[in-house]
Amino acid sequence: MLRVRQTLCWCRMEKFCSRLISKSIFAFVVVLLAASATAQTPTRINLDQAIDLALAHSHTLKATRTQIQQNQAQEVTASLRPNPTLVWDALFLPTFTAQDFTLNSIANNQQFDMGVGYLFERGGKRQRRVEAARDATEVTRYQVSDSERALTFNVAQQFIAAQLAQSVLEFATKDLDSFQQTVKISEDRYKAGDISEGDLLKIKIQLLQFQTDVAGAEVSKVQALASLRQLLGYDAVPDNFEVAGELEYQTLDLNLDDLRSRAMMPVCSTFSMQNAVTDPPNYPIVRPWPTICFPLNSSKRP
C-alpha cells in the first residue's frame, strides 16, 4: 500500500510539473509574439507631432537657446561696479643680505608705499552698459524665435515631401499590380493562340518599367523619411516611423491684408525693420565725461 501511494504521489507531481512547464512556455511564447508585433508596427506621427518633436529635440535649437542665458550673464557683468584697488610696494630691501634686515635698516634705509583707489564712473556709463546688455538679450530672443520659425517651416516642408513620396509609392504599386494582371491576361491569350510570343515579350518588357518606378518610389520615400528624421532628431523617433495624414489640397481664403499682417509678424528681421521705420531710436547725446579716481596714498620714506 505504501508503494502504491508513493507511486500515485509521483504521478501527481509529474502531471503538475508538466502542466506548469507547458503554461510557462505558452506565456513566454505569447510575450514574444506581442513584443514582435509591437516592434513590427511602425510609429505614425502627424504634422503637429513632428513640429513638437523637432522643437524639443533639435540640438541646434538647444544650442541657440543657450545664448539667451549667456546674454543674461552679460547683463549681470555689465551691472557690476568697479572694485577698489589696493597698491603696496617696498624699495631697497636687503634681499640677498638677510643680516642687514634689521629694525635700524627698516627705519633708515627701506622705503614703503601703500595706496587705496576707487573709480567713480560719470555720465551714466553703467546704466548705458546695462541697457546695451539688455538690448543684446532681447535681440537674441528674437533670433531664437526666428530659428524656431525656420525649423517649423523646414519640418513642415519635409513632412509634406515624405507624404508625397508615400503617395507616389502607393500609386506606383497600384500601377504595377494592374499591369501584372495585364501580363497574366496576355499569357493566357498566348496559350490560347490569340497573340504571338513576340507580343508577349514586349508586354513583359514593359513590366520592367513599372518595377523600376516602384523601386525609385521606395528609394525616394526612404530618403524623405531620413531627411525628416534628421530634422526631428534621431533619438526622437524610431527607425521604422511613418508619416500620418492625407495629402490633399486645401483651399485658403486669404486676402491681401491678411497676408501683409502675417508677413509683419514680430520675428527677428521684420520686427527690427518695422521698428526702424515707425519708431526710430532716440540715442542720447554722449559727452566726454571725465573719469574720476580718488587715490589715498601713505608712504614711509627715510
C-alpha positions as CSV (number, residue, x, y, z in Angstrom):
1,M,0.0,0.0,0.0
2,L,2.8,2.4,0.8
3,R,4.5,1.8,-2.5
4,V,1.2,2.4,-4.3
5,R,0.7,5.7,-2.5
6,Q,4.2,6.8,-3.4
7,T,3.7,6.0,-7.0
8,L,0.4,8.0,-7.1
9,C,2.2,10.9,-5.5
10,W,5.0,10.8,-8.0
11,C,2.4,10.7,-10.9
12,R,0.6,13.7,-9.5
13,M,3.8,15.6,-9.1
14,E,4.9,14.8,-12.7
15,K,1.5,15.9,-14.0
16,F,1.6,19.2,-12.0
17,C,5.2,19.9,-13.2
18,S,4.3,19.2,-16.8
19,R,1.3,21.5,-16.6
20,L,3.4,24.2,-15.0
21,I,6.1,23.9,-17.7
22,S,3.6,24.0,-20.5
23,K,1.8,27.0,-19.1
24,S,5.2,28.8,-18.7
25,I,6.2,28.0,-22.2
26,F,2.8,29.2,-23.5
27,A,3.1,32.5,-21.6
28,F,6.6,33.0,-22.9
29,V,5.6,32.5,-26.5
30,V,2.7,34.9,-26.1
31,V,5.0,37.6,-24.7
32,L,7.4,37.1,-27.6
33,L,4.6,37.3,-30.2
34,A,3.3,40.5,-28.6
35,A,6.8,42.0,-28.5
36,S,7.5,41.1,-32.1
37,A,4.1,42.6,-33.2
38,T,4.9,45.8,-31.3
39,A,8.3,46.0,-32.9
40,Q,6.9,45.4,-36.4
41,T,4.2,48.1,-36.0
42,P,5.6,51.4,-37.3
43,T,5.2,54.5,-35.3
44,R,3.0,57.0,-37.1
45,I,3.2,60.8,-36.4
46,N,1.3,63.7,-37.8
47,L,2.4,67.2,-38.7
48,D,1.8,68.7,-35.3
49,Q,3.6,65.9,-33.5
50,A,6.6,66.3,-35.9
51,I,6.9,70.0,-35.3
52,D,6.7,69.5,-31.5
53,L,9.4,66.8,-31.6
54,A,11.7,69.0,-33.7
55,L,11.3,71.9,-31.3
56,A,12.0,69.7,-28.3
57,H,14.9,67.6,-29.7
58,S,16.8,69.8,-32.1
59,H,20.4,70.1,-30.9
60,T,21.0,73.2,-33.0
61,L,18.0,75.0,-31.5
62,K,19.1,73.9,-28.0
63,A,22.5,75.4,-28.6
64,T,20.9,78.7,-29.9
65,R,18.7,78.9,-26.8
66,T,21.7,78.8,-24.5
67,Q,22.8,82.2,-26.0
68,I,19.9,83.8,-24.0
69,Q,21.4,82.6,-20.7
70,Q,24.8,83.8,-21.9
71,N,23.5,87.3,-22.6
72,Q,21.7,87.4,-19.3
73,A,25.0,86.6,-17.6
74,Q,26.5,89.5,-19.6
75,E,23.8,91.8,-18.1
76,V,25.0,90.8,-14.6
77,T,28.6,91.5,-15.6
78,A,27.6,94.9,-17.1
79,S,25.8,96.0,-13.9
80,L,28.9,95.3,-11.7
81,R,30.6,98.3,-10.1
82,P,34.4,98.7,-10.1
83,N,36.2,97.3,-7.2
84,P,38.6,99.4,-5.1
85,T,42.3,98.8,-5.7
86,L,45.0,98.4,-3.1
87,V,48.6,99.2,-4.1
88,W,51.6,98.3,-2.0
89,D,55.3,98.4,-2.8
90,A,58.7,98.3,-1.0
91,L,62.1,99.5,-2.1
92,F,65.7,99.0,-1.0
93,L,65.0,95.7,0.7
94,P,68.1,93.6,1.5
95,T,67.1,90.6,-0.5
96,F,70.5,89.0,-0.8
97,T,71.9,90.2,2.5
98,A,69.5,88.9,5.2
99,Q,71.7,90.0,8.0
100,D,71.1,93.7,7.1
101,F,67.3,93.2,7.5
102,T,67.1,94.9,11.0
103,L,64.9,97.4,12.6
104,N,67.5,100.1,12.2
105,S,67.8,99.3,8.5
106,I,64.0,99.4,8.0
107,A,63.8,102.8,9.8
108,N,66.6,104.4,7.9
109,N,67.1,102.7,4.5
110,Q,63.9,101.0,3.3
111,Q,61.0,102.8,1.6
112,F,57.4,101.6,1.7
113,D,54.4,102.9,-0.2
114,M,50.7,102.0,0.2
115,G,47.6,103.4,-1.6
116,V,43.9,102.7,-2.0
117,G,42.0,103.9,-5.1
118,Y,38.4,103.7,-6.3
119,L,37.0,104.6,-9.8
120,F,33.9,106.8,-10.0
121,E,32.0,106.5,-13.3
122,R,30.2,109.5,-14.5
123,G,27.7,110.3,-17.3
124,G,25.6,107.2,-16.7
125,K,28.1,104.8,-18.2
126,R,27.0,101.9,-16.0
127,Q,23.3,102.5,-17.0
128,R,24.3,102.6,-20.6
129,R,26.2,99.3,-20.3
130,V,23.2,97.6,-18.7
131,E,20.8,98.9,-21.4
132,A,23.1,97.7,-24.1
133,A,23.3,94.2,-22.5
134,R,19.5,94.0,-22.1
135,D,19.1,95.0,-25.8
136,A,21.5,92.3,-26.8
137,T,19.5,89.8,-24.8
138,E,16.3,90.9,-26.5
139,V,17.8,90.6,-29.9
140,T,19.0,87.1,-29.1
141,R,15.4,86.1,-28.0
142,Y,14.1,87.3,-31.4
143,Q,16.9,85.3,-33.1
144,V,15.9,82.2,-31.3
145,S,12.2,82.8,-32.2
146,D,13.3,83.2,-35.9
147,S,15.3,79.9,-35.6
148,E,12.2,78.2,-34.3
149,R,10.1,79.6,-37.2
150,A,12.6,78.4,-39.7
151,L,12.8,75.0,-38.2
152,T,9.0,74.7,-38.2
153,F,8.9,75.6,-41.9
154,N,11.6,73.1,-42.8
155,V,9.9,70.3,-40.8
156,A,6.5,71.1,-42.5
157,Q,8.1,71.2,-45.9
158,Q,10.0,67.9,-45.4
159,F,6.9,66.3,-43.8
160,I,4.9,67.1,-47.0
161,A,7.7,65.7,-49.1
162,A,7.5,62.5,-47.2
163,Q,3.8,62.4,-47.7
164,L,4.3,63.0,-51.4
165,A,6.8,60.1,-51.6
166,Q,4.4,57.8,-49.8
167,S,1.6,58.7,-52.2
168,V,3.8,58.2,-55.2
169,L,4.8,54.8,-53.9
170,E,1.2,53.8,-53.4
171,F,0.3,54.9,-57.0
172,A,3.3,53.1,-58.4
173,T,2.4,49.9,-56.5
174,K,-1.2,50.1,-57.8
175,D,0.1,50.6,-61.4
176,L,2.4,47.6,-61.0
177,D,-0.4,45.4,-59.7
178,S,-2.7,46.4,-62.5
179,F,-0.1,45.8,-65.2
180,Q,0.8,42.4,-63.7
181,Q,-2.8,41.4,-64.3
182,T,-2.4,42.6,-67.9
183,V,0.7,40.4,-68.2
184,K,-1.3,37.4,-66.8
185,I,-4.1,38.0,-69.3
186,S,-1.6,38.2,-72.1
187,E,0.0,34.9,-71.0
188,D,-3.5,33.3,-71.1
189,R,-4.1,34.8,-74.6
190,Y,-0.7,33.5,-75.7
191,K,-1.5,30.0,-74.5
192,A,-4.9,30.2,-76.3
193,G,-3.0,31.3,-79.5
194,D,-4.6,34.8,-79.6
195,I,-1.2,36.6,-79.6
196,S,2.3,35.7,-80.7
197,E,5.3,35.2,-78.4
198,G,6.9,38.4,-79.6
199,D,3.9,40.4,-78.5
200,L,4.0,38.7,-75.1
201,L,7.7,39.5,-74.7
202,K,7.0,43.2,-75.5
203,I,4.4,43.3,-72.7
204,K,6.7,41.6,-70.3
205,I,9.5,44.2,-71.1
206,Q,7.0,47.0,-70.3
207,L,6.6,45.4,-66.9
208,L,10.2,46.3,-66.1
209,Q,9.4,50.0,-66.3
210,F,6.7,49.6,-63.7
211,Q,9.0,47.7,-61.4
212,T,11.6,50.4,-61.8
213,D,9.1,53.1,-60.9
214,V,8.2,51.2,-57.7
215,A,11.9,50.8,-56.8
216,G,12.5,54.5,-57.4
217,A,9.5,55.4,-55.3
218,E,10.7,53.3,-52.4
219,V,14.1,54.9,-52.5
220,S,12.5,58.4,-52.5
221,K,10.4,57.5,-49.6
222,V,13.4,56.2,-47.6
223,Q,15.3,59.4,-48.4
224,A,12.4,61.7,-47.4
225,L,11.9,59.9,-44.1
226,A,15.7,60.0,-43.4
227,S,15.8,63.8,-44.0
228,L,12.7,64.3,-41.8
229,R,14.2,62.2,-39.0
230,Q,17.4,64.4,-39.2
231,L,15.2,67.4,-38.5
232,L,13.2,65.7,-35.7
233,G,16.3,64.2,-34.0
234,Y,17.5,60.7,-34.3
235,D,16.6,60.0,-30.7
236,A,13.0,61.3,-31.1
237,V,11.6,58.7,-33.4
238,P,12.5,55.1,-34.2
239,D,13.9,53.8,-37.5
240,N,10.6,52.5,-38.8
241,F,8.4,55.5,-38.3
242,E,5.8,56.6,-40.8
243,V,4.0,59.9,-41.5
244,A,0.2,60.1,-40.9
245,G,-2.3,62.3,-42.7
246,E,-3.8,62.7,-46.1
247,L,-2.0,64.6,-48.9
248,E,-4.9,66.6,-50.2
249,Y,-5.4,70.1,-51.5
250,Q,-7.0,72.6,-49.1
251,T,-8.2,76.0,-50.2
252,L,-7.2,79.0,-48.1
253,D,-9.4,82.1,-48.1
254,L,-6.9,84.9,-47.6
255,N,-6.9,88.5,-48.8
256,L,-4.0,90.9,-49.2
257,D,-4.4,92.5,-45.8
258,D,-4.2,89.1,-44.0
259,L,-1.0,88.2,-45.9
260,R,0.5,91.5,-45.0
261,S,-0.3,91.1,-41.3
262,R,1.2,87.6,-41.3
263,A,4.3,88.8,-43.1
264,M,4.8,91.6,-40.5
265,M,4.7,89.2,-37.5
266,P,7.3,90.1,-34.8
267,V,10.1,87.9,-35.9
268,C,13.7,88.9,-35.7
269,S,14.3,90.6,-39.1
270,T,10.8,92.0,-39.8
271,F,10.4,93.3,-36.2
272,S,13.7,95.2,-36.5
273,M,12.8,96.7,-39.8
274,Q,9.3,97.7,-38.6
275,N,10.7,99.5,-35.6
276,A,13.4,101.2,-37.7
277,V,10.7,102.7,-39.9
278,T,7.9,103.5,-37.5
279,D,9.9,104.2,-34.3
280,P,13.4,105.4,-35.0
281,P,15.7,105.1,-31.9
282,N,16.4,108.1,-29.8
283,Y,20.0,107.8,-28.9
284,P,21.3,110.1,-26.2
285,I,24.0,112.6,-26.9
286,V,27.2,111.2,-25.4
287,R,29.5,113.8,-23.9
288,P,33.1,113.1,-22.9
289,W,32.6,112.8,-19.2
290,P,36.0,112.5,-17.4
291,T,36.6,109.6,-15.1
292,I,37.4,110.5,-11.6
293,C,39.6,108.3,-9.4
294,F,40.4,109.2,-5.7
295,P,43.6,107.6,-4.6
296,L,44.6,107.6,-0.9
297,N,48.4,107.0,-0.6
298,S,50.5,106.5,2.5
299,S,54.3,106.4,2.2
300,K,57.1,105.8,4.6
301,R,60.4,107.3,3.4
302,P,63.7,107.5,5.1
